[in-house]
Amino acid sequence: MSARILIVDDHELIRHGLRIMLRKRPHWKICGEATNGHDAIRLFEQLRPDISIVDISMPGMSGLEATQKITRLDPNAKVVFFTMLESAGLSSSVRSVGARGVVVKSQASRRLIDAIECILNGGTFFNQEAEK
Protein backbone atom coordinates (compact mmCIF):
# COMPACT_ATOMS: atom_id res chain seq x y z
CA MET A 1 0.00 0.00 0.00
CA SER A 2 1.34 3.40 -1.02
CA ALA A 3 1.50 6.04 1.74
CA ARG A 4 2.79 9.55 2.28
CA ILE A 5 4.10 10.03 5.82
CA LEU A 6 4.70 13.16 7.92
CA ILE A 7 7.19 12.78 10.77
CA VAL A 8 6.82 15.15 13.75
CA ASP A 9 9.49 14.95 16.47
CA ASP A 10 11.78 17.56 17.97
CA HIS A 11 14.76 15.19 18.16
CA GLU A 12 16.84 14.91 14.99
CA LEU A 13 18.13 11.47 15.94
CA ILE A 14 14.58 10.11 16.23
CA ARG A 15 13.59 11.60 12.86
CA HIS A 16 16.73 10.11 11.29
CA GLY A 17 15.98 6.67 12.74
CA LEU A 18 12.38 6.84 11.52
CA ARG A 19 13.56 7.76 8.02
CA ILE A 20 15.83 4.71 7.96
CA MET A 21 13.09 2.40 9.25
CA LEU A 22 10.36 3.72 6.95
CA ARG A 23 12.49 3.72 3.78
CA LYS A 24 12.58 -0.07 3.96
CA ARG A 25 8.99 0.02 2.71
CA PRO A 26 9.30 0.87 -1.00
CA HIS A 27 5.76 2.23 -1.32
CA TRP A 28 6.02 4.56 1.67
CA LYS A 29 7.35 8.08 1.14
CA ILE A 30 8.27 10.61 3.80
CA CYS A 31 6.60 13.76 2.51
CA GLY A 32 7.73 16.07 5.31
CA GLU A 33 9.23 16.54 8.75
CA ALA A 34 8.33 18.95 11.53
CA THR A 35 10.10 19.68 14.80
CA ASN A 36 7.16 21.18 16.70
CA GLY A 37 3.39 21.28 16.81
CA HIS A 38 3.04 24.58 14.94
CA ASP A 39 5.05 23.27 11.99
CA ALA A 40 3.14 19.98 12.12
CA ILE A 41 -0.17 21.77 11.57
CA ARG A 42 1.26 23.92 8.77
CA LEU A 43 2.81 20.93 7.00
CA PHE A 44 -0.31 18.84 7.45
CA GLU A 45 -2.37 21.53 5.73
CA GLN A 46 0.16 21.85 2.89
CA LEU A 47 1.01 18.18 2.35
CA ARG A 48 -2.12 16.26 3.43
CA PRO A 49 -0.17 13.11 4.37
CA ASP A 50 -1.83 9.72 4.52
CA ILE A 51 -0.51 9.28 8.07
CA SER A 52 1.42 11.40 10.58
CA ILE A 53 3.79 10.03 13.20
CA VAL A 54 3.76 12.51 16.09
CA ASP A 55 5.73 12.83 19.32
CA ILE A 56 3.71 13.97 22.33
CA SER A 57 6.34 16.11 24.10
CA MET A 58 7.68 18.95 21.98
CA PRO A 59 8.56 22.59 22.62
CA GLY A 60 6.04 25.31 21.85
CA MET A 61 3.00 23.18 21.15
CA SER A 62 2.68 19.57 22.24
CA GLY A 63 1.79 16.76 19.89
CA LEU A 64 -1.53 16.40 21.70
CA GLU A 65 -2.46 20.03 21.00
CA ALA A 66 -1.28 19.82 17.39
CA THR A 67 -3.19 16.60 16.76
CA GLN A 68 -6.35 18.07 18.21
CA LYS A 69 -6.06 20.97 15.74
CA ILE A 70 -5.20 18.63 12.85
CA THR A 71 -8.19 16.38 13.50
CA ARG A 72 -10.44 19.43 13.66
CA LEU A 73 -9.13 20.45 10.22
CA ASP A 74 -9.62 16.93 8.91
CA PRO A 75 -11.60 14.44 11.02
CA ASN A 76 -10.25 11.64 8.79
CA ALA A 77 -6.61 12.48 9.55
CA LYS A 78 -4.60 9.44 10.56
CA VAL A 79 -2.21 10.14 13.43
CA VAL A 80 -0.15 7.66 15.42
CA PHE A 81 1.66 8.94 18.48
CA PHE A 82 5.26 7.86 18.92
CA THR A 83 6.33 8.63 22.46
CA MET A 84 8.65 7.81 25.35
CA LEU A 85 5.76 8.36 27.77
CA GLU A 86 4.12 5.31 29.26
CA SER A 87 1.14 5.75 31.55
CA ALA A 88 -2.17 4.10 32.34
CA GLY A 89 -4.13 6.97 30.78
CA LEU A 90 -2.01 7.31 27.64
CA SER A 91 -4.46 5.56 25.30
CA SER A 92 -7.42 7.61 26.47
CA SER A 93 -5.44 10.87 26.19
CA VAL A 94 -4.43 10.24 22.60
CA ARG A 95 -7.90 8.95 21.65
CA SER A 96 -9.44 12.14 23.05
CA VAL A 97 -7.58 14.28 20.48
CA GLY A 98 -8.46 12.03 17.56
CA ALA A 99 -5.31 9.93 17.18
CA ARG A 100 -5.71 6.43 15.77
CA GLY A 101 -2.92 4.83 17.78
CA VAL A 102 0.12 5.05 19.98
CA VAL A 103 3.50 3.29 20.01
CA VAL A 104 6.02 3.62 22.81
CA LYS A 105 9.50 4.38 21.47
CA SER A 106 11.02 1.46 23.36
CA GLN A 107 8.80 -0.81 21.21
CA ALA A 108 9.50 0.96 17.91
CA SER A 109 11.44 -1.72 16.09
CA ARG A 110 8.73 -4.29 16.77
CA ARG A 111 5.52 -2.27 16.71
CA LEU A 112 5.68 0.95 14.68
CA ILE A 113 5.42 -0.70 11.24
CA ASP A 114 2.50 -2.82 12.51
CA ALA A 115 0.77 0.30 13.82
CA ILE A 116 1.20 2.24 10.57
CA GLU A 117 -0.08 -0.65 8.46
CA CYS A 118 -3.06 -1.17 10.76
CA ILE A 119 -4.03 2.50 10.76
CA LEU A 120 -3.57 2.89 7.00
CA ASN A 121 -5.96 -0.05 6.60
CA GLY A 122 -8.64 1.65 8.71
CA GLY A 123 -7.90 0.14 12.12
CA THR A 124 -6.57 1.58 15.35
CA PHE A 125 -3.52 0.62 17.38
CA PHE A 126 -3.64 1.07 21.14
CA ASN A 127 -2.05 -0.79 24.04
CA GLN A 128 0.52 -2.14 21.56
CA GLU A 129 -2.15 -4.09 19.65
CA ALA A 130 -4.14 -3.68 16.48
CA GLU A 131 -7.86 -3.08 16.82
CA LYS A 132 -10.34 -3.32 13.96
C-alpha positions as a printed Julia matrix, in Angstrom:
132×3 Matrix{Float64}:
   0.0    0.0    0.0
   1.34   3.4   -1.02
   1.5    6.04   1.74
   2.79   9.55   2.28
   4.1   10.03   5.82
   4.7   13.16   7.92
   7.19  12.78  10.77
   6.82  15.15  13.75
   9.49  14.95  16.47
  11.78  17.56  17.97
  14.76  15.19  18.16
  16.84  14.91  14.99
  18.13  11.47  15.94
  14.58  10.11  16.23
  13.59  11.6   12.86
  16.73  10.11  11.29
  15.98   6.67  12.74
  12.38   6.84  11.52
  13.56   7.76   8.02
  15.83   4.71   7.96
  13.09   2.4    9.25
  10.36   3.72   6.95
  12.49   3.72   3.78
  12.58  -0.07   3.96
   8.99   0.02   2.71
   9.3    0.87  -1.0
   5.76   2.23  -1.32
   6.02   4.56   1.67
   7.35   8.08   1.14
   8.27  10.61   3.8
   6.6   13.76   2.51
   7.73  16.07   5.31
   9.23  16.54   8.75
   8.33  18.95  11.53
  10.1   19.68  14.8
   7.16  21.18  16.7
   3.39  21.28  16.81
   3.04  24.58  14.94
   5.05  23.27  11.99
   3.14  19.98  12.12
  -0.17  21.77  11.57
   1.26  23.92   8.77
   2.81  20.93   7.0
  -0.31  18.84   7.45
  -2.37  21.53   5.73
   0.16  21.85   2.89
   1.01  18.18   2.35
  -2.12  16.26   3.43
  -0.17  13.11   4.37
  -1.83   9.72   4.52
  -0.51   9.28   8.07
   1.42  11.4   10.58
   3.79  10.03  13.2
   3.76  12.51  16.09
   5.73  12.83  19.32
   3.71  13.97  22.33
   6.34  16.11  24.1
   7.68  18.95  21.98
   8.56  22.59  22.62
   6.04  25.31  21.85
   3.0   23.18  21.15
   2.68  19.57  22.24
   1.79  16.76  19.89
  -1.53  16.4   21.7
  -2.46  20.03  21.0
  -1.28  19.82  17.39
  -3.19  16.6   16.76
  -6.35  18.07  18.21
  -6.06  20.97  15.74
  -5.2   18.63  12.85
  -8.19  16.38  13.5
 -10.44  19.43  13.66
  -9.13  20.45  10.22
  -9.62  16.93   8.91
 -11.6   14.44  11.02
 -10.25  11.64   8.79
  -6.61  12.48   9.55
  -4.6    9.44  10.56
  -2.21  10.14  13.43
  -0.15   7.66  15.42
   1.66   8.94  18.48
   5.26   7.86  18.92
   6.33   8.63  22.46
   8.65   7.81  25.35
   5.76   8.36  27.77
   4.12   5.31  29.26
   1.14   5.75  31.55
  -2.17   4.1   32.34
  -4.13   6.97  30.78
  -2.01   7.31  27.64
  -4.46   5.56  25.3
  -7.42   7.61  26.47
  -5.44  10.87  26.19
  -4.43  10.24  22.6
  -7.9    8.95  21.65
  -9.44  12.14  23.05
  -7.58  14.28  20.48
  -8.46  12.03  17.56
  -5.31   9.93  17.18
  -5.71   6.43  15.77
  -2.92   4.83  17.78
   0.12   5.05  19.98
   3.5    3.29  20.01
   6.02   3.62  22.81
   9.5    4.38  21.47
  11.02   1.46  23.36
   8.8   -0.81  21.21
   9.5    0.96  17.91
  11.44  -1.72  16.09
   8.73  -4.29  16.77
   5.52  -2.27  16.71
   5.68   0.95  14.68
   5.42  -0.7   11.24
   2.5   -2.82  12.51
   0.77   0.3   13.82
   1.2    2.24  10.57
  -0.08  -0.65   8.46
  -3.06  -1.17  10.76
  -4.03   2.5   10.76
  -3.57   2.89   7.0
  -5.96  -0.05   6.6
  -8.64   1.65   8.71
  -7.9    0.14  12.12
  -6.57   1.58  15.35
  -3.52   0.62  17.38
  -3.64   1.07  21.14
  -2.05  -0.79  24.04
   0.52  -2.14  21.56
  -2.15  -4.09  19.65
  -4.14  -3.68  16.48
  -7.86  -3.08  16.82
 -10.34  -3.32  13.96
